[in-house]
Amino acid sequence: YDSMRGSANIETAKACSKNLQLALETPKGPSFINEASTMPQQTNGYDCGLYLLLTAQLLASCFAESGSLPSVEQLQHAVSPLAASELRVSAKKLAQSMRAPTK
């Protein structure tokens, strides 16, 4: 799941996928690599971390609920510029709430 095509991360992604499958004790389970063009693409150069978090959340949720990967429709709904913007706002609020008060 690469939100910025052409980033040359495929070999690292494959290694991470293999380790994740072993950690989840599902070596014969579904591959976590999706090289298809179904991954929603970020529209800027700075939302990759947010897209990563949104995608990881969706993958974990789908796998926990059904043992399968999300559909294209689920991806398009859960991982979008709007979802990234909303996550950015909530992350900022969380970080601000954790900041120590100034004297």
HELIX and SHEET records of a PDB file:
HELIX    1   1 ILE A   10  ALA A   23  1                                  14    
HELIX    2   2 CYS A   48  SER A   66  1                                  19    
HELIX    3   3 VAL A   72  ALA A   78  1                                   7    
HELIX    4   4 PRO A   81  MET A   98  1                                  18    
END                                                                             
